[in-house]
Amino acid sequence: MLRKKLEKRQYFLFLTAMVLVAVGCRSKDRPASSFNAEDIFFDYKISGRETDDKLTVLLQFREGEEDGNAISIAEWGKVTLDGEELMGDSSKRTGFFYETHRAIGDFAGKHTIVLSGGEEEEYKEDFDFQRVELLTEVPDTLAREELVLEFAGLEPEDYLRVLIVDTSVINEGINRVDTLQNGRLIITSEDLQKLESGPVQLLFFRELVIPTKASTNKGGRILITYSLGREFFLKDQAE
């Protein structure tokens, strides 16, 4: 019963933390042929989880601004990822999108997105993806003592959103963004004192937002998200 509650709460927290990934479309889809390419906002998302074998690359081209309608470029040109053309699709919720799934284990390194069409127009965007790994082994049972964690796949100075939740309905747990130096994160004993004894979920989210370089007049962004987590049983030191 407790595990089901914990899994349900983890799922809710994951959706909340990844809310930037969810997008909406307020009107009917429209082809980009009726627009000037310079009036398109690039909205590129790369998302993955430690528990999944594949990550998702989701590319959208928005009309005029960041929250504008997602449009099709089929009548204007094409978009490729590392030289492979992506086929478009659409839904009522998201509008037009270009999506592919790649094996996480093979995706580390540099990648290139190219939007091309019109009168020999081309917008080339390079990005780098590194999978975040937790190097420290977290025991099945922990006391309320300082926990030092080491990560790989981060910059010398980087940031992780840290969520720590127990099974208590009342306790909101811990939800914050921590700065990591050389991949080192410290969960203090004071942090653990805020939690109820019992099963605990420890969740980490990397959320990296990069402005596009080869952007149009309206700009663009690359949003890279990756999540991982552990679970353990928290006990009082006196036990």
N, CA, C and O of each residue as an XYZ file, in Angstrom:
956
protein
N       0.828     -1.209      0.000
C       0.000      0.000      0.000
C       0.865      1.264      0.000
O       0.626      2.201     -0.763
N       1.880      1.266      0.878
C       2.761      2.431      0.945
C       3.512      2.625     -0.356
O       3.704      3.752     -0.812
N       3.940      1.517     -0.953
C       4.672      1.611     -2.211
C       3.807      2.180     -3.325
O       4.281      2.972     -4.139
N       2.520      1.772     -3.366
C       1.618      2.306     -4.379
C       1.428      3.806     -4.201
O       1.411      4.563     -5.172
N       1.282      4.231     -2.926
C       1.136      5.664     -2.657
C       2.384      6.413     -3.095
O       2.301      7.507     -3.654
N       3.549      5.812     -2.835
C       4.803      6.457     -3.164
C       4.983      6.564     -4.667
O       5.426      7.593     -5.176
N       4.631      5.480     -5.386
C       4.756      5.509     -6.833
C       3.813      6.540     -7.439
O       4.176      7.238     -8.385
N       2.602      6.635     -6.894
C       1.639      7.616     -7.398
C       2.139      9.025     -7.164
O       1.999      9.890     -8.028
N       2.730      9.262     -5.981
C       3.226     10.594     -5.675
C       4.453     10.925     -6.513
O       4.629     12.067     -6.936
N       5.318      9.910     -6.758
C       6.476     10.128     -7.604
C       6.039     10.521     -9.003
O       6.615     11.427     -9.606
N       5.016      9.841     -9.525
C       4.534     10.147    -10.866
C       4.013     11.572    -10.936
O       4.272     12.283    -11.907
N       3.270     11.998     -9.896
C       2.742     13.362     -9.861
C       3.877     14.378     -9.823
O       3.833     15.380    -10.536
N       4.893     14.130     -8.998
C       6.014     15.055     -8.881
C       6.804     15.115    -10.170
O       7.298     16.176    -10.551
N       6.926     13.980    -10.844
C       7.647     13.974    -12.102
C       6.941     14.848    -13.129
O       7.579     15.626    -13.838
N       5.630     14.714    -13.202
C       4.870     15.530    -14.147
C       4.979     17.008    -13.810
O       5.069     17.851    -14.702
N       4.971     17.324    -12.497
C       5.088     18.721    -12.085
C       6.437     19.300    -12.458
O       6.525     20.411    -12.982
N       7.511     18.525    -12.179
C       8.856     19.015    -12.454
C       9.117     19.154    -13.947
O       9.934     19.979    -14.358
N       8.440     18.365    -14.757
C       8.653     18.401    -16.187
C       7.605     19.239    -16.912
O       7.406     19.075    -18.115
N       6.930     20.142    -16.187
C       5.820     20.892    -16.773
C       6.271     21.740    -17.949
O       5.471     22.048    -18.833
N       7.548     22.124    -17.971
C       8.033     22.914    -19.089
C       7.996     22.133    -20.398
O       7.976     22.709    -21.486
N       7.987     20.798    -20.264
C       7.991     19.986    -21.461
C       6.610     19.929    -22.112
O       6.500     19.708    -23.318
N       5.563     20.125    -21.320
C       4.190     20.046    -21.830
C       3.815     21.349    -22.526
O       4.017     22.425    -21.963
N       3.284     21.276    -23.714
C       2.922     22.473    -24.458
C       1.530     22.319    -25.033
O       1.042     21.204    -25.216
N       0.897     23.436    -25.314
C      -0.454     23.403    -25.854
C      -0.552     24.165    -27.160
O       0.340     24.932    -27.521
N      -1.632     23.945    -27.846
C      -1.895     24.631    -29.100
C      -3.308     25.172    -29.047
O      -4.264     24.427    -28.832
N      -3.436     26.507    -29.249
C      -4.735     27.132    -29.007
C      -5.597     27.228    -30.260
O      -6.778     27.555    -30.148
N      -5.060     26.959    -31.446
C      -5.876     27.073    -32.648
C      -5.483     25.995    -33.643
O      -4.599     25.184    -33.366
N      -6.134     25.979    -34.796
C      -5.894     24.938    -35.776
C      -4.463     25.011    -36.320
O      -3.866     26.086    -36.386
N      -3.924     23.845    -36.710
C      -2.599     23.785    -37.288
C      -2.586     24.538    -38.610
O      -3.567     24.557    -39.353
N      -1.425     25.167    -38.880
C      -1.289     25.873    -40.147
C       0.082     25.581    -40.734
O       1.061     25.523    -39.990
N       0.183     25.392    -42.066
C       1.477     25.132    -42.685
C       2.354     26.376    -42.665
O       1.854     27.501    -42.695
N       3.666     26.164    -42.614
C       4.601     27.283    -42.536
C       4.760     28.008    -43.861
O       5.390     29.065    -43.910
N       4.198     27.460    -44.945
C       4.339     28.098    -46.244
C       3.728     29.490    -46.253
O       4.114     30.330    -47.066
N       2.781     29.743    -45.363
C       2.131     31.052    -45.323
C       2.834     32.012    -44.374
O       2.339     33.108    -44.110
N       3.998     31.593    -43.859
C       4.737     32.432    -42.925
C       6.155     32.678    -43.417
O       6.718     31.891    -44.178
N       6.705     33.775    -42.968
C       8.116     34.052    -43.182
C       8.908     33.225    -42.177
O       8.605     33.254    -40.984
N       9.914     32.490    -42.636
C      10.692     31.649    -41.729
C      11.294     32.453    -40.589
O      11.492     31.923    -39.496
N      11.584     33.706    -40.824
C      12.182     34.549    -39.785
C      11.209     34.872    -38.662
O      11.610     35.414    -37.632
N       9.938     34.546    -38.848
C       8.937     34.786    -37.812
C       8.609     33.533    -37.011
O       7.612     33.502    -36.289
N       9.445     32.493    -37.134
C       9.225     31.240    -36.429
C      10.102     31.177    -35.180
O      11.274     31.551    -35.211
N       9.519     30.700    -34.089
C      10.267     30.453    -32.846
C      10.616     28.974    -32.787
O       9.738     28.117    -32.887
N      11.909     28.676    -32.623
C      12.359     27.287    -32.526
C      12.132     26.769    -31.108
O      12.572     27.386    -30.138
N      11.445     25.637    -30.993
C      11.159     25.032    -29.687
C      11.626     23.574    -29.738
O      10.897     22.693    -30.195
N      12.847     23.336    -29.263
C      13.460     22.014    -29.334
C      13.558     21.409    -27.932
O      14.028     22.064    -27.001
N      13.116     20.170    -27.785
C      13.137     19.506    -26.476
C      13.773     18.127    -26.592
O      13.420     17.336    -27.467
N      14.710     17.855    -25.701
C      15.335     16.532    -25.595
C      15.117     16.062    -24.168
O      15.561     16.724    -23.230
N      14.445     14.940    -23.984
C      14.099     14.493    -22.634
C      14.356     13.000    -22.474
O      14.107     12.204    -23.379
N      14.864     12.643    -21.288
C      15.134     11.242    -21.012
C      15.054     10.942    -19.531
O      15.088     11.843    -18.693
N      14.947      9.662    -19.224
C      14.914      9.206    -17.829
C      15.857      8.014    -17.664
O      16.061      7.229    -18.590
N      16.412      7.904    -16.491
C      17.331      6.817    -16.197
C      16.679      5.453    -16.405
O      17.351      4.498    -16.796
N      15.397      5.357    -16.150
C      14.688      4.084    -16.225
C      14.307      3.692    -17.651
O      13.821      2.584    -17.874
N      14.523      4.589    -18.624
C      14.152      4.307    -20.007
C      15.379      4.002    -20.855
O      16.462      4.530    -20.604
N      15.205      3.148    -21.859
C      16.295      2.838    -22.777
C      16.468      3.913    -23.841
O      17.556      4.086    -24.391
N      15.383      4.634    -24.127
C      15.436      5.641    -25.185
C      15.020      7.012    -24.661
O      14.235      7.129    -23.721
N      15.562      8.031    -25.288
C      15.134      9.399    -25.004
C      14.294      9.910    -26.167
O      14.228      9.289    -27.227
N      13.659     11.049    -25.948
C      12.776     11.635    -26.958
C      13.324     12.974    -27.429
O      13.679     13.829    -26.618
N      13.389     13.148    -28.733
C      13.725     14.445    -29.330
C      12.450     14.978    -29.967
O      11.927     14.380    -30.907
N      11.954     16.088    -29.464
C      10.703     16.678    -29.933
C      10.987     18.090    -30.441
O      11.413     18.957    -29.679
N      10.749     18.311    -31.725
C      11.017     19.602    -32.347
C       9.708     20.233    -32.792
O       8.879     19.589    -33.435
N       9.531     21.513    -32.438
C       8.352     22.253    -32.878
C       8.749     23.643    -33.345
O       9.726     24.227    -32.878
N       7.975     24.144    -34.263
C       8.197     25.468    -34.825
C       6.940     26.290    -34.569
O       5.853     25.984    -35.060
N       7.129     27.340    -33.784
C       5.973     28.073    -33.284
C       5.801     29.410    -34.000
O       6.759     30.082    -34.381
N       4.555     29.747    -34.157
C       4.189     30.959    -34.882
C       4.442     32.198    -34.039
O       3.657     32.536    -33.154
N       5.557     32.875    -34.328
C       5.792     34.202    -33.768
C       6.404     34.283    -32.396
O       7.197     35.191    -32.149
N       6.078     33.376    -31.479
C       6.567     33.513    -30.108
C       6.610     32.160    -29.419
O       6.162     31.145    -29.953
N       7.171     32.182    -28.199
C       7.405     30.946    -27.457
C       6.153     30.129    -27.223
O       6.202     28.900    -27.281
N       5.034     30.781    -26.960
C       3.795     30.054    -26.713
C       2.846     30.133    -27.908
O       1.641     29.930    -27.760
N       3.385     30.424    -29.084
C       2.559     30.490    -30.285
C       2.145     29.108    -30.771
O       2.614     28.096    -30.252
N       1.275     29.069    -31.757
C       0.798     27.801    -32.304
C       1.923     27.046    -33.006
O       2.734     27.644    -33.713
N       1.967     25.741    -32.809
C       2.955     24.909    -33.490
C       2.516     24.693    -34.929
O       1.370     24.322    -35.187
N       3.436     24.927    -35.875
C       3.075     24.891    -37.288
C       3.864     23.819    -38.034
O       4.912     23.368    -37.572
N       3.343     23.418    -39.196
C       4.014     22.462    -40.058
C       4.939     23.195    -41.011
O       4.623     24.290    -41.477
N       6.087     22.587    -41.300
C       7.011     23.175    -42.279
C       7.041     22.355    -43.565
O       7.886     22.595    -44.428
N       6.138     21.400    -43.703
C       6.180     20.446    -44.812
C       6.144     21.129    -46.177
O       6.808     20.673    -47.108
N       5.375     22.224    -46.315
C       5.253     22.894    -47.601
C       6.365     23.915    -47.822
O       6.469     24.516    -48.892
N       7.192     24.101    -46.798
C       8.280     25.087    -46.899
C       9.643     24.429    -46.994
O      10.515     24.895    -47.727
N       9.832     23.321    -46.235
C      11.145     22.698    -46.226
C      11.141     21.419    -45.407
O      10.161     20.675    -45.391
N      12.244     21.178    -44.732
C      12.390     19.953    -43.940
C      13.286     20.221    -42.738
O      13.985     21.232    -42.677
N      13.249     19.285    -41.773
C      14.111     19.371    -40.603
C      14.813     18.021    -40.438
O      14.193     16.969    -40.592
N      16.101     18.060    -40.125
C      16.876     16.842    -39.946
C      17.581     16.858    -38.596
O      17.901     17.918    -38.056
N      17.815     15.667    -38.065
C      18.635     15.475    -36.868
C      19.790     14.575    -37.260
O      19.588     13.415    -37.621
N      21.001     15.109    -37.188
C      22.207     14.371    -37.582
C      22.070     13.799    -38.986
O      22.495     12.676    -39.257
N      21.471     14.588    -39.875
C      21.340     14.202    -41.269
C      20.123     13.371    -41.602
O      19.851     13.130    -42.778
N      19.375     12.923    -40.596
C      18.182     12.109    -40.830
C      16.936     12.993    -40.808
O      16.676     13.685    -39.824
N      16.176     12.967    -41.889
C      14.976     13.788    -41.963
C      13.899     13.251    -41.024
O      13.666     12.044    -40.955
N      13.248     14.160    -40.304
C      12.187     13.782    -39.380
C      10.833     14.057    -40.029
O      10.616     15.112    -40.625
N       9.941     13.100    -39.903
C       8.606     13.240    -40.462
C       7.686     13.927    -39.459
O       7.796     13.693    -38.255
N       6.796     14.757    -39.935
C       5.902     15.504    -39.064
C       4.667     14.724    -38.667
O       4.265     13.771    -39.334
N       4.081     15.147    -37.577
C       2.829     14.581    -37.088
C       2.115     15.699    -36.334
O       2.666     16.787    -36.168
N       0.906     15.438    -35.883
C       0.191     16.472    -35.132
C      -0.838     15.836    -34.222
O      -1.260     14.697    -34.422
N      -1.232     16.602    -33.215
C      -2.312     16.203    -32.316
C      -3.045     17.459    -31.896
O      -2.523     18.568    -32.012
N      -4.259     17.274    -31.409
C      -5.043     18.432    -30.970
C      -4.375     19.126    -29.789
O      -4.492     20.341    -29.632
N      -3.678     18.359    -28.961
C      -3.076     18.936    -27.758
C      -1.808     19.721    -28.060
O      -1.590     20.793    -27.495
N      -0.968     19.190    -28.952
C       0.342     19.801    -29.167
C       0.474     20.558    -30.470
O       1.397     21.358    -30.619
N      -0.435     20.326    -31.437
C      -0.231     20.895    -32.754
C       0.803     20.081    -33.518
O       1.030     18.915    -33.195
N       1.431     20.676    -34.523
C       2.427     19.971    -35.327
C       3.700     19.734    -34.532
O       4.114     20.578    -33.736
N       4.318     18.574    -34.754
C       5.592     18.289    -34.098
C       6.398     17.312    -34.950
O       5.857     16.604    -35.800
N       7.706     17.295    -34.696
C       8.635     16.389    -35.360
C       9.374     15.653    -34.251
O      10.062     16.268    -33.436
N       9.224     14.323    -34.226
C       9.675     13.563    -33.066
C      10.448     12.321    -33.495
O      10.137     11.691    -34.505
N      11.465     11.985    -32.701
C      12.193     10.745    -32.884
C      12.657     10.243    -31.532
O      12.782     11.017    -30.583
N      12.913      8.949    -31.444
C      13.386      8.332    -30.204
C      14.738      7.690    -30.486
O      14.900      6.956    -31.461
N      15.698      7.977    -29.624
C      17.042      7.456    -29.808
C      17.507      6.715    -28.552
O      17.106      7.050    -27.437
N      18.355      5.709    -28.748
C      18.901      4.967    -27.626
C      19.771      5.886    -26.769
O      20.701      6.516    -27.273
N      19.466      5.958    -25.482
C      20.198      6.857    -24.597
C      21.680      6.499    -24.553
O      22.536      7.384    -24.537
N      21.981      5.213    -24.535
C      23.369      4.788    -24.437
C      24.227      5.220    -25.599
O      25.447      5.317    -25.466
N      23.601      5.487    -26.763
C      24.349      5.870    -27.965
C      24.251      7.366    -28.273
O      24.800      7.819    -29.278
N      23.576      8.124    -27.444
C      23.263      9.503    -27.795
C      24.231     10.519    -27.191
O      24.147     11.704    -27.514
N      25.132     10.093    -26.335
C      26.062     11.040    -25.727
C      26.924     11.708    -26.802
O      27.378     11.062    -27.747
N      27.138     13.024    -26.633
C      27.986     13.746    -27.571
C      27.235     14.850    -28.295
O      26.157     15.271    -27.877
N      27.825     15.308    -29.386
C      27.286     16.444    -30.130
C      26.305     15.992    -31.208
O      26.467     14.937    -31.822
N      25.279     16.825    -31.421
C      24.252     16.543    -32.423
C      23.888     17.837    -33.150
O      24.131     18.941    -32.662
N      23.301     17.663    -34.326
C      22.992     18.823    -35.157
C      21.564     18.747    -35.673
O      21.146     17.738    -36.242
N      20.821     19.830    -35.467
C      19.480     19.983    -36.022
C      19.563     21.020    -37.137
O      20.119     22.100    -36.940
N      19.013     20.699    -38.304
C      19.034     21.636    -39.430
C      17.621     21.813    -39.965
O      16.968     20.845    -40.354
N      17.160     23.047    -39.981
C      15.907     23.411    -40.637
C      16.281     24.076    -41.958
O      16.999     25.076    -41.969
N      15.801     23.529    -43.064
C      16.166     24.082    -44.369
C      14.965     24.109    -45.297
O      14.063     23.277    -45.194
N      14.966     25.078    -46.209
C      13.874     25.203    -47.154
C      13.843     26.583    -47.757
O      14.826     27.323    -47.702
N      12.691     26.931    -48.342
C      12.551     28.253    -48.935
C      13.584     28.495    -50.007
O      13.890     27.597    -50.792
N      14.125     29.697    -50.049
C      15.136     30.069    -51.036
C      16.525     29.820    -50.459
O      17.250     30.750    -50.107
N      16.875     28.539    -50.372
C      18.176     28.103    -49.851
C      18.424     28.627    -48.436
O      19.556     28.942    -48.071
N      17.368     28.715    -47.660
C      17.518     29.132    -46.273
C      17.883     27.922    -45.413
O      17.394     26.817    -45.648
N      18.731     28.133    -44.431
C      19.148     27.043    -43.559
C      19.434     27.583    -42.167
O      20.110     28.598    -41.999
N      18.904     26.881    -41.176
C      19.126     27.235    -39.777
C      19.710     26.001    -39.083
O      19.017     25.004    -38.878
N      20.983     26.084    -38.731
C      21.706     24.951    -38.170
C      21.943     25.165    -36.686
O      22.398     26.226    -36.258
N      21.626     24.137    -35.909
C      21.768     24.241    -34.451
C      22.505     23.009    -33.914
O      22.081     21.875    -34.138
N      23.610     23.244    -33.207
C      24.363     22.170    -32.567
C      24.074     22.146    -31.075
O      23.912     23.195    -30.450
N      24.010     20.948    -30.506
C      23.852     20.816    -29.061
C      24.584     19.578    -28.587
O      24.897     18.684    -29.374
N      24.852     19.537    -27.301
C      25.581     18.421    -26.700
C      24.705     17.766    -25.640
O      24.083     18.451    -24.829
N      24.659     16.439    -25.650
C      23.887     15.712    -24.657
C      24.799     14.798    -23.859
O      25.599     14.052    -24.424
N      24.671     14.863    -22.534
C      25.391     13.971    -21.641
C      24.406     13.374    -20.646
O      23.659     14.095    -19.984
N      24.413     12.071    -20.551
C      23.545     11.405    -19.590
C      24.092     11.605    -18.182
O      25.283     11.410    -17.938
N      23.224     11.994    -17.265
C      23.621     12.182    -15.869
C      23.589     10.830    -15.156
O      22.615     10.086    -15.267
N      24.650     10.520    -14.430
C      24.723      9.255    -13.701
C      25.049      9.504    -12.235
O      25.889     10.343    -11.911
N      24.393      8.786    -11.370
C      24.695      8.827     -9.936
C      25.731      7.749     -9.650
O      25.452      6.558     -9.790
N      26.925      8.170     -9.248
C      28.019      7.240     -9.014
C      27.973      6.622     -7.624
O      28.470      5.514     -7.418
N      27.383      7.326     -6.677
C      27.327      6.862     -5.293
C      26.238      5.819     -5.124
O      25.112      6.008     -5.586
N      26.569      4.732     -4.470
C      25.565      3.709     -4.179
C      24.791      4.113     -2.928
O      25.375      4.322     -1.865
N      23.478      4.220     -3.067
C      22.622      4.603     -1.945
C      22.140      3.340     -1.243
O      21.505      2.498     -1.879
N      22.422      3.182      0.051
C      22.002      1.968      0.773
C      20.484      1.834      0.822
O      19.755      2.809      0.642
N      20.025      0.626      1.065
C      18.586      0.381      1.180
C      18.003      1.061      2.410
O      16.836      1.454      2.412
N      18.825      1.203      3.471
C      18.379      1.827      4.720
C      19.360      2.923      5.118
O      20.576      2.730      5.094
N      18.809      4.078      5.485
C      19.635      5.211      5.885
C      19.163      5.779      7.206
O      17.966      5.801      7.492
N      20.118      6.242      8.017
C      19.791      7.008      9.213
C      19.772      8.488      8.839
O      20.060      8.847      7.697
N      19.438      9.329      9.788
C      19.338     10.769      9.507
C      20.712     11.423      9.648
O      20.955     12.245     10.532
N      21.594     11.022      8.741
C      22.950     11.536      8.722
C      23.253     12.117      7.348
O      22.576     11.800      6.370
N      24.264     12.960      7.278
C      24.632     13.609      6.023
C      24.906     12.572      4.933
O      25.580     11.569      5.166
N      24.374     12.831      3.748
C      24.544     11.938      2.610
C      25.239     12.709      1.490
O      24.706     13.694      0.979
N      26.436     12.249      1.113
C      27.215     12.896      0.053
C      27.089     12.065     -1.214
O      27.382     10.870     -1.211
N      26.652     12.702     -2.302
C      26.417     12.014     -3.565
C      27.325     12.574     -4.655
O      27.536     13.784     -4.740
N      27.857     11.684     -5.483
C      28.722     12.077     -6.591
C      28.037     11.731     -7.913
O      27.535     10.621     -8.088
N      28.022     12.695     -8.847
C      27.382     12.515    -10.148
C      28.409     12.654    -11.277
O      29.415     13.350    -11.144
N      28.130     11.983    -12.375
C      28.895     12.145    -13.611
C      27.969     12.694    -14.685
O      26.749     12.555    -14.599
N      28.568     13.325    -15.707
C      27.776     13.868    -16.808
C      27.347     15.306    -16.614
O      26.509     15.810    -17.362
N      27.915     15.981    -15.610
C      27.568     17.377    -15.327
C      28.757     18.290    -15.620
O      29.897     17.837    -15.724
N      28.468     19.581    -15.751
C      29.516     20.576    -15.896
C      30.211     20.776    -14.541
O      29.658     20.399    -13.508
N      31.429     21.371    -14.533
C      32.118     21.630    -13.256
C      31.239     22.366    -12.253
O      31.281     22.081    -11.056
N      30.450     23.303    -12.738
C      29.390     23.908    -11.921
C      28.080     23.668    -12.627
O      27.903     24.081    -13.773
N      27.160     23.006    -11.959
C      25.910     22.631    -12.599
C      24.792     22.640    -11.568
O      25.020     22.901    -10.386
N      23.569     22.349    -12.035
C      22.401     22.462    -11.168
C      21.500     21.250    -11.331
O      21.320     20.736    -12.436
N      20.942     20.805    -10.228
C      19.956     19.730    -10.231
C      18.781     20.135     -9.360
O      18.956     20.708     -8.284
N      17.577     19.831     -9.839
C      16.414     19.948     -8.963
C      16.339     18.689     -8.124
O      16.385     17.576     -8.648
N      16.223     18.873     -6.814
C      16.216     17.759     -5.880
C      14.838     17.658     -5.227
O      14.356     18.612     -4.616
N      14.213     16.488     -5.368
C      12.949     16.211     -4.705
C      13.150     15.030     -3.768
O      13.627     13.974     -4.182
N      12.786     15.211     -2.511
C      12.855     14.130     -1.537
C      11.495     14.033     -0.872
O      11.047     14.991     -0.242
N      10.838     12.901     -1.000
C       9.481     12.763     -0.489
C       9.328     11.463      0.281
O       9.933     10.445     -0.055
N       8.501     11.518      1.330
C       8.150     10.313      2.070
C       6.703      9.962      1.766
O       6.124     10.502      0.824
N       6.115      9.076      2.537
C       4.740      8.645      2.267
C       3.708      9.445      3.040
O       2.515      9.150      2.981
N       4.166     10.458      3.765
C       3.240     11.263      4.542
C       2.386     12.146      3.636
O       2.895     12.762      2.699
N       1.106     12.203      3.917
C       0.206     13.054      3.144
C       0.421     14.518      3.497
O       0.261     15.391      2.645
N       0.776     14.788      4.728
C       0.927     16.160      5.219
C       2.280     16.743      4.826
O       2.363     17.897      4.406
N       3.325     15.959      4.960
C       4.672     16.445      4.702
C       4.882     16.713      3.216
O       4.638     15.836      2.387
N       5.335     17.923      2.872
C       5.574     18.281      1.480
C       6.952     17.859      1.000
O       7.261     17.972     -0.187
N       7.782     17.372      1.916
C       9.115     16.923      1.534
C      10.025     18.080      1.180
O       9.854     19.192      1.680
N      10.993     17.817      0.316
C      11.985     18.811     -0.094
C      11.924     18.967     -1.605
O      11.915     17.983     -2.345
N      11.882     20.207     -2.049
C      11.831     20.530     -3.466
C      12.652     21.795     -3.685
O      12.215     22.892     -3.336
N      13.849     21.639     -4.268
C      14.726     22.804     -4.449
C      15.702     22.534     -5.585
O      15.855     21.401     -6.041
N      16.358     23.602     -6.032
C      17.420     23.493     -7.020
C      18.748     23.691     -6.300
O      18.962     24.719     -5.656
N      19.643     22.707     -6.408
C      20.949     22.761     -5.754
C      22.048     23.013     -6.778
O      21.973     22.544     -7.914
N      23.072     23.761     -6.362
C      24.259     23.974     -7.175
C      25.291     22.908     -6.841
O      25.610     22.694     -5.671
N      25.811     22.242     -7.859
C      26.807     21.197     -7.658
C      28.158     21.666     -8.173
O      28.256     22.188     -9.284
N      29.186     21.484     -7.378
C      30.549     21.763     -7.786
C      31.242     20.431     -8.049
O      31.352     19.588     -7.159
N      31.707     20.252     -9.286
C      32.392     19.013     -9.675
C      31.549     17.772     -9.376
O      32.071     16.739     -8.955
N      30.247     17.889     -9.599
C      29.348     16.738     -9.482
C      29.036     16.294     -8.071
O      28.585     15.167     -7.867
N      29.267     17.159     -7.082
C      29.091     16.749     -5.684
C      27.847     17.415     -5.082
O      27.689     18.634     -5.149
N      26.976     16.598     -4.499
C      25.738     17.075     -3.878
C      25.654     16.541     -2.456
O      25.942     15.372     -2.203
N      25.258     17.403     -1.535
C      25.149     17.002     -0.132
C      23.699     17.112      0.333
O      23.088     18.179      0.262
N      23.164     15.993      0.809
C      21.873     15.982      1.492
C      22.193     16.006      2.988
O      22.779     15.057      3.507
N      21.820     17.065      3.675
C      22.229     17.237      5.063
C      21.340     16.440      6.018
O      20.245     16.006      5.659
N      21.832     16.263      7.226
C      21.025     15.593      8.245
C      19.783     16.411      8.555
O      18.737     15.859      8.896
N      19.902     17.758      8.434
C      18.734     18.618      8.653
C      17.666     18.364      7.592
O      16.471     18.413      7.887
N      18.087     18.098      6.383
C      17.126     17.753      5.324
C      16.347     16.498      5.701
O      15.122     16.462      5.595
N      17.061     15.485      6.138
C      16.423     14.208      6.459
C      15.566     14.292      7.715
O      14.646     13.494      7.894
N      15.864     15.260      8.593
C      15.041     15.441      9.788
C      13.640     15.923      9.434
O      12.715     15.784     10.234
N      13.480     16.481      8.253
C      12.174     16.998      7.835
C      11.248     15.891      7.331
O      10.071     16.139      7.068
N      11.765     14.688      7.199
C      11.004     13.594      6.615
C      10.544     12.606      7.673
O      11.170     12.457      8.722
N       9.443     11.939      7.378
C       8.950     10.888      8.258
C       9.755      9.607      8.043
O      10.255      9.356      6.946
N       9.874      8.813      9.084
C      10.538      7.524      8.951
C       9.730      6.621      8.021
O       8.501      6.683      7.979
N      10.453      5.777      7.274
C       9.783      4.877      6.349
C      10.334      5.024      4.948
O      11.412      5.591      4.770
N       9.611      4.520      3.931
C      10.072      4.602      2.544
C      10.216      6.050      2.077
O       9.359      6.889      2.355
N      11.297      6.330      1.371
C      11.574      7.681      0.874
C      12.023      7.588     -0.581
O      12.778      6.692     -0.959
N      11.543      8.533     -1.388
C      11.976      8.641     -2.776
C      12.923      9.828     -2.905
O      12.631     10.927     -2.432
N      14.063      9.589     -3.552
C      15.069     10.610     -3.805
C      15.139     10.799     -5.316
O      15.575      9.901     -6.037
N      14.710     11.967     -5.797
C      14.583     12.206     -7.232
C      15.433     13.401     -7.650
O      15.519     14.396     -6.931
N      16.063     13.291     -8.828
C      16.914     14.356     -9.348
C      16.503     14.679    -10.784
O      16.249     13.782    -11.588
N      16.444     15.966    -11.089
C      16.063     16.417    -12.423
C      17.067     17.455    -12.905
O      17.309     18.463    -12.241
N      17.643     17.190    -14.068
C      18.478     18.216    -14.700
C      17.647     18.915    -15.758
O      17.081     18.269    -16.639
N      17.576     20.224    -15.674
C      16.781     21.021    -16.602
C      17.691     22.093    -17.196
O      18.028     23.068    -16.526
N      18.083     21.911    -18.444
C      19.032     22.808    -19.096
C      18.342     23.526    -20.247
O      17.867     22.893    -21.190
N      18.292     24.843    -20.166
C      17.664     25.653    -21.210
C      18.754     26.453    -21.924
O      19.465     27.243    -21.304
N      18.877     26.237    -23.239
C      19.925     26.878    -24.034
C      19.276     27.687    -25.155
O      18.515     27.127    -25.944
N      19.554     28.982    -25.247
C      19.040     29.759    -26.384
C      19.653     29.250    -27.684
O      20.845     28.944    -27.728
N      18.857     29.158    -28.730
C      19.391     28.730    -30.017
C      20.323     29.803    -30.574
O      20.109     30.998    -30.371
N      21.358     29.354    -31.277
C      22.342     30.280    -31.844
C      21.916     30.736    -33.231
O      21.966     31.927    -33.539
N      21.497     29.795    -34.066
C      21.087     30.130    -35.429
C      19.596     30.420    -35.460
O      18.865     29.872    -36.285
N      19.155     31.276    -34.567
C      17.724     31.521    -34.428
C      17.215     32.538    -35.454
O      17.993     33.209    -36.132
N      15.911     32.627    -35.544
C      15.259     33.600    -36.413
C      15.103     34.914    -35.653
O      15.673     35.093    -34.577
N      14.331     35.819    -36.220
C      14.062     37.080    -35.525
C      13.346     36.851    -34.199
O      13.444     37.672    -33.288
N      12.626     35.738    -34.091
C      11.844     35.446    -32.885
C      12.625     34.625    -31.861
O      12.168     34.463    -30.729
N      13.786     34.110    -32.234
C      14.596     33.365    -31.280
C      14.213     31.899    -31.195
O      13.526     31.363    -32.064
N      14.674     31.266    -30.125
C      14.394     29.857    -29.929
C      15.115     29.336    -28.705
O      15.892     30.054    -28.075
N      14.851     28.074    -28.369
C      15.467     27.459    -27.197
C      15.618     25.967    -27.398
O      14.866     25.342    -28.147
N      16.604     25.409    -26.715
C      16.763     23.961    -26.610
C      16.595     23.623    -25.135
O      17.340     24.119    -24.290
N      15.621     22.785    -24.829
C      15.368     22.358    -23.453
C      15.787     20.895    -23.323
O      15.205     20.012    -23.953
N      16.808     20.652    -22.494
C      17.300     19.295    -22.260
C      16.961     18.900    -20.831
O      17.394     19.561    -19.887
N      16.197     17.840    -20.662
C      15.815     17.381    -19.328
C      16.186     15.908    -19.164
O      16.085     15.109    -20.095
N      16.614     15.585    -17.967
C      16.961     14.195    -17.659
C      16.665     13.951    -16.189
O      16.952     14.804    -15.349
N      16.096     12.800    -15.869
C      15.725     12.513    -14.484
C      16.257     11.156    -14.051
O      16.415     10.241    -14.859
N      16.523     11.050    -12.779
C      16.947      9.790    -12.180
C      16.567      9.796    -10.715
O      16.269     10.853    -10.158
N      16.571      8.643    -10.085
C      16.140      8.593     -8.693
C      16.546      7.319     -7.986
O      16.987      6.348     -8.600
N      16.385      7.354     -6.687
C      16.645      6.198     -5.837
C      15.574      6.158     -4.762
O      14.862      7.139     -4.554
N      15.457      5.020     -4.073
C      14.556      4.923     -2.946
C      15.255      4.178     -1.812
O      16.089      3.302     -2.042
N      14.901      4.543     -0.601
C      15.507      3.903      0.565
C      14.549      3.992      1.744
O      13.547      4.705      1.703
N      14.876      3.263      2.774
C      14.076      3.295      3.999
C      14.805      4.179      5.009
O      15.964      3.930      5.341
N      14.118      5.209      5.492
C      14.701      6.158      6.439
C      14.355      5.742      7.869
O      13.188      5.546      8.209
N      15.372      5.614      8.681
C      15.145      5.201     10.067
C      15.690      6.254     11.022
O      16.557      7.044     10.646
N      15.199      6.271     12.232
C      15.740      7.150     13.262
C      17.071      6.580     13.737
O      17.270      5.366     13.739
N      17.976      7.461     14.138
C      19.291      7.023     14.575
C      19.205      6.138     15.805
O      20.062      5.279     16.014
N      18.172      6.340     16.626
C      18.036      5.594     17.864
C      17.572      4.166     17.639
O      17.658      3.330     18.538
N      17.082      3.887     16.438
C      16.532      2.560     16.192
C      17.647      1.523     16.036
O      17.368      0.343     15.822
